Amino acid sequence: MTQSETRQIRAAYCAETITVYQAYGPQIALPAVAAGRFTAAFKRDRMTWIKPSFLWMMYRSGWATKEGQEHVLAVEMRRDGFEWALARACLSHYDHGVHGSRAEWQRQLRASPVRVQWDPERDLHLRPMPQRRSLQLGLSGVAVRRYADEWIVGLTDVTGLAHRAHGLVRAGDLDAARALLPAEREY
């Protein structure tokens, strides 16, 4: 990481919970929202990526328009679960400044149920902001099971919010679009 880059978790959170985002097709999203938790359509045996940044999720899902990502869910999860995942995370790529050797990183990667990626944060036009890096956490194995079965407090479909904000961005009303965004602050 260069001095001009900042890796920072920015999220909407309170004392007990943090909001992360995921995008799914209707076959996963709609039953999950109705049940208040992920149902059988959600595969616990696959890695699932959670993103605390709303705008990064908008970039990833194309403002909730990409196939299989037409529904953006705001997942309110317990902070102790989020912090458990952070404490057990391994970078998804080798970094000589962090890892003693490539072999050491590969051992950590095999042992860790959580992957960390730092990607450029996005602005309202979904352009990269290279000076700010946004967190993604990939959960697998025990981490994805605990996420789905223990840590989730609530699920909200925020697809309408995504579409409204995108409409305002397309119309050039960036102030109104910005006012709709979740209030994220440094975690």
VOLO-599992 format. One line per 4 residues: for each residue x, y, z of N, C-alpha, C. Coordinates in steps of 0.2 Angstrom, whole numbers. Layout:
% residues N
X/Y/Z/X/Y/Z/X/Y/Z ~ ...
***
This chain:
% residues 187
4/-6/0/0/0/0/4/6/0 ~ 3/11/-4/7/17/-5/4/22/1 ~ 8/27/2/6/32/7/-1/36/4 ~ -2/36/-2/-8/39/-5/-14/35/-4
-13/29/-3/-19/24/-2/-21/23/5 ~ -27/23/6/-30/22/13/-34/16/13 ~ -32/11/17/-37/5/18/-41/7/24 ~ -47/7/23/-52/9/28/-59/5/28
-61/3/33/-68/0/33/-72/6/35 ~ -77/7/30/-82/12/31/-88/8/30 ~ -93/10/35/-99/6/36/-104/9/40 ~ -110/7/39/-116/9/43/-116/4/49
-115/7/55/-115/2/61/-117/6/67 ~ -119/2/72/-121/4/79/-117/0/84 ~ -118/0/90/-114/-3/95/-115/-11/94 ~ -120/-13/92/-121/-21/91/-121/-23/84
-122/-19/79/-122/-22/72/-119/-18/67 ~ -117/-21/62/-114/-18/56/-118/-20/50 ~ -119/-15/45/-123/-17/39/-118/-19/33 ~ -119/-24/30/-115/-26/24/-120/-28/19
-117/-28/13/-121/-29/7/-120/-35/3 ~ -125/-38/0/-124/-43/-5/-129/-42/-10 ~ -128/-45/-16/-133/-45/-22/-134/-52/-24 ~ -140/-53/-25/-143/-60/-27/-148/-59/-32
-150/-64/-36/-155/-65/-40/-162/-66/-36 ~ -167/-65/-39/-174/-66/-35/-174/-73/-31 ~ -172/-78/-34/-173/-85/-31/-169/-85/-24 ~ -164/-81/-23/-161/-81/-16/-163/-75/-12
-164/-69/-15/-165/-63/-11/-172/-63/-9 ~ -177/-65/-13/-184/-64/-10/-186/-69/-5 ~ -184/-75/-5/-186/-80/1/-182/-77/7 ~ -176/-75/6/-172/-73/12/-175/-67/15
-177/-62/11/-180/-56/14/-187/-58/18 ~ -191/-62/15/-197/-65/18/-196/-68/25 ~ -190/-72/25/-189/-76/31/-184/-72/36 ~ -181/-67/34/-177/-63/38/-170/-67/39
-169/-71/35/-162/-75/35/-162/-79/29 ~ -156/-81/27/-155/-85/21/-158/-92/22 ~ -161/-94/16/-165/-100/16/-161/-105/12 ~ -164/-111/10/-160/-116/7/-157/-114/0
-160/-109/-3/-157/-107/-9/-150/-104/-9 ~ -149/-102/-3/-142/-99/-1/-137/-105/0 ~ -132/-106/-3/-127/-111/-3/-122/-110/2 ~ -122/-113/8/-117/-113/13/-111/-116/12
-110/-120/7/-104/-123/5/-100/-119/0 ~ -102/-113/-2/-98/-109/-6/-96/-103/-3 ~ -91/-100/-5/-88/-93/-2/-93/-88/-4 ~ -95/-84/1/-100/-78/0/-96/-72/2
-96/-67/-2/-93/-60/-1/-98/-55/2 ~ -95/-52/7/-99/-47/10/-95/-40/10 ~ -99/-35/9/-96/-28/7/-99/-23/12 ~ -95/-20/16/-98/-14/20/-100/-8/16
-97/-7/10/-97/-1/6/-103/-1/2 ~ -108/3/2/-114/3/-2/-112/4/-9 ~ -108/9/-10/-106/11/-17/-102/6/-20 ~ -98/2/-16/-94/-3/-20/-99/-9/-22
-104/-10/-18/-109/-15/-20/-113/-13/-26 ~ -114/-6/-27/-117/-3/-33/-113/-4/-39 ~ -106/-4/-38/-102/-5/-43/-102/-12/-45 ~ -102/-17/-40/-102/-24/-42/-108/-26/-45
-114/-24/-43/-120/-26/-45/-123/-22/-51 ~ -119/-16/-53/-122/-12/-58/-128/-8/-56 ~ -128/-6/-50/-134/-3/-47/-140/-8/-47 ~ -139/-14/-46/-144/-19/-45/-147/-21/-52
-143/-21/-57/-145/-22/-64/-142/-29/-67 ~ -136/-31/-64/-133/-36/-67/-137/-43/-66 ~ -137/-47/-71/-140/-54/-70/-137/-57/-64 ~ -142/-60/-60/-140/-63/-54/-139/-59/-48
-139/-52/-49/-138/-47/-44/-143/-42/-44 ~ -149/-44/-46/-155/-39/-47/-158/-36/-40 ~ -156/-40/-35/-158/-38/-28/-152/-37/-24 ~ -152/-31/-21/-146/-29/-16/-149/-30/-9
-146/-33/-5/-148/-34/2/-144/-31/6 ~ -147/-27/11/-143/-24/17/-144/-29/22 ~ -138/-32/24/-138/-37/29/-135/-34/36 ~ -140/-34/40/-138/-31/47/-135/-38/51
-129/-37/53/-126/-43/56/-122/-41/63 ~ -122/-45/67/-119/-44/74/-111/-42/73 ~ -109/-37/76/-102/-34/76/-98/-40/78 ~ -99/-43/84/-95/-48/86/-93/-54/81
-98/-55/76/-97/-60/71/-93/-57/66 ~ -94/-50/64/-90/-47/59/-82/-47/62 ~ -81/-45/68/-75/-45/71/-72/-52/71 ~ -76/-57/73/-73/-64/73/-70/-65/66
-74/-63/60/-72/-65/54/-65/-61/52 ~ -65/-54/54/-59/-50/53/-53/-54/56 ~ -54/-56/62/-48/-59/66/-45/-65/63 ~ -49/-68/59/-47/-75/56/-46/-74/48
-46/-68/46/-45/-67/39/-38/-67/36 ~ -37/-69/30/-31/-69/27/-32/-65/20 ~ -27/-62/18/-27/-58/12/-28/-63/6 ~ -32/-61/1/-33/-66/-4/-27/-66/-9
-23/-62/-8/-17/-62/-13/-10/-61/-8 ~ -5/-64/-11/2/-63/-8/4/-56/-7 ~ 6/-54/-2/9/-47/-1/16/-48/3 ~ 21/-47/0/28/-48/3/29/-43/9
25/-38/9/26/-34/15/22/-36/21 ~ 18/-41/20/14/-44/26/16/-51/27 ~ 17/-55/22/19/-62/23/26/-63/23 ~ 29/-67/27/36/-69/27/38/-72/21
34/-76/18/35/-80/11/29/-81/8 ~ 29/-83/2/24/-86/-2/21/-92/1 ~ 25/-96/3/23/-103/7/19/-101/13 ~ 22/-96/17/18/-94/23/11/-92/22
11/-88/16/4/-85/14/-1/-91/12 ~ 2/-95/8/-2/-101/6/-4/-105/12 ~ 0/-106/17/-2/-110/23/-8/-106/27 ~ -7/-100/27/-13/-96/30/-19/-96/26
-18/-95/20/-24/-95/15/-28/-102/16 ~ -24/-108/16/-28/-114/17/-31/-115/24 ~ -28/-112/29/-31/-112/36/-37/-108/37 ~ -37/-102/34/-42/-97/35/-49/-98/32
-54/-97/36/-61/-97/33/-63/-91/30 ~ -59/-86/30/-61/-79/28/-55/-76/24 ~ -57/-73/18/-53/-69/14/-54/-62/14 ~ -48/-58/13/-49/-51/13/-47/-48/6
-50/-44/3/-48/-40/-3/-49/-33/-1 ~ -45/-29/-3/-45/-22/-3/-46/-19/-10 ~ -51/-16/-12/-52/-14/-19/-54/-7/-19 ~ -52/-3/-24/-54/4/-25/-61/6/-23
-62/10/-18/-69/13/-17/-71/16/-23 ~ -78/17/-23/-81/20/-29/-84/26/-28 ~ -85/31/-32/-89/37/-32/-96/36/-34 ~ -100/41/-34/-107/40/-37/-107/38/-44
-102/40/-48/-102/37/-55/-99/30/-56 ~ -97/27/-50/-94/21/-49/-87/21/-52 ~ -84/26/-53/-77/27/-55/-73/25/-49 ~ -67/22/-50/-63/20/-44/-60/26/-41
-59/26/-35/-56/31/-31/-49/28/-28 ~ -44/28/-32/-38/24/-30/-35/25/-24 ~ -36/31/-21/-33/33/-15/-37/30/-9 ~ -43/27/-10/-46/24/-4/-48/17/-6
-46/12/-2/-47/5/-3/-53/3/1 ~ -58/-1/-1/-64/-3/2/-63/-11/3 ~ -66/-13/9/-65/-20/11/-70/-24/8 ~ -68/-30/6/-73/-36/5/-71/-41/9
-75/-45/12/-74/-51/16/-77/-57/12 ~ -73/-62/11/-75/-68/8/-76/-73/14 ~ -82/-76/15/-83/-81/20/-84/-88/17 ~ -80/-92/20/-81/-99/18/-81/-104/24
-83/-110/23/-83/-115/28/-87/-113/35 ~ -84/-113/40/-87/-112/47/-89/-104/47 ~ -85/-100/43/-87/-93/43/-94/-92/40 ~ -95/-95/34/-101/-94/30/-107/-97/34
-106/-102/37/-111/-105/41/-113/-101/47 ~ -108/-99/51/-110/-94/57/-113/-88/54 ~ -111/-85/49/-114/-79/46/-121/-80/45 ~ -123/-85/41/-130/-87/39/-134/-89/45
-131/-93/49/-135/-96/55/-135/-92/61 ~ -130/-88/63/-129/-85/69/-129/-77/69 ~ -125/-75/64/-124/-67/65/-129/-63/62 ~ -133/-65/57/-138/-61/54/-143/-59/59
-144/-52/59/-150/-49/64/-156/-48/59 ~ -155/-46/53/-160/-44/49/-158/-43/41 ~ -162/-44/37/-161/-43/30/-166/-38/27 ~ -164/-33/23/-168/-28/20/-166/-28/12
-171/-28/8/-170/-27/1/-170/-20/0 ~ -164/-17/-3/-163/-10/-4/-162/-9/-11 ~ -165/-13/-15/-165/-12/-23/-168/-6/-25 ~ -174/-4/-22/-177/2/-23/-173/8/-22
-169/8/-17/-164/13/-15/-159/14/-20 ~ -156/8/-22/-151/8/-27/-154/11/-34 ~ -160/9/-36/-163/12/-42/-164/19/-42 ~ -167/22/-36/-168/29/-35/-161/33/-35
-156/30/-32/-150/34/-32/-147/34/-39 ~ -147/28/-42/-144/28/-49/-148/33/-54 ~ -155/33/-53/-159/38/-57/-156/45/-56 ~ -155/47/-50/-153/54/-48/-146/55/-51
-142/50/-50/-135/51/-53/-135/52/-61 ~ -139/48/-64/-140/49/-71/-143/56/-73 ~ -147/58/-69/-150/65/-70/-146/70/-68 ~ -140/69/-65/-135/74/-63/-136/77/-57
-141/74/-53/-142/77/-46/-138/73/-41 ~ -132/75/-41/-128/71/-36/-129/72/-29 ~ -131/78/-27/-132/80/-20/-138/76/-18 ~ -143/76/-22/-149/72/-20/-147/64/-19
-143/62/-24/-141/55/-24/-137/53/-18 ~ -133/58/-16/-128/57/-10/-133/57/-4 ~ -138/61/-4/-142/61/2/-146/55/4 ~ -147/51/-2/-150/44/-1/-146/39/2
-139/40/1/-134/34/3/-134/33/10 ~ -133/27/12/-132/25/19/-127/29/22 ~ -127/31/29/-122/35/32/-117/30/34 ~ -111/30/31/-106/26/32/-100/30/35
-97/27/40/-91/31/44/-86/26/45 ~ -80/28/47/-75/24/48/-76/19/54 ~ -75/13/53/-76/7/58/-70/6/62
***
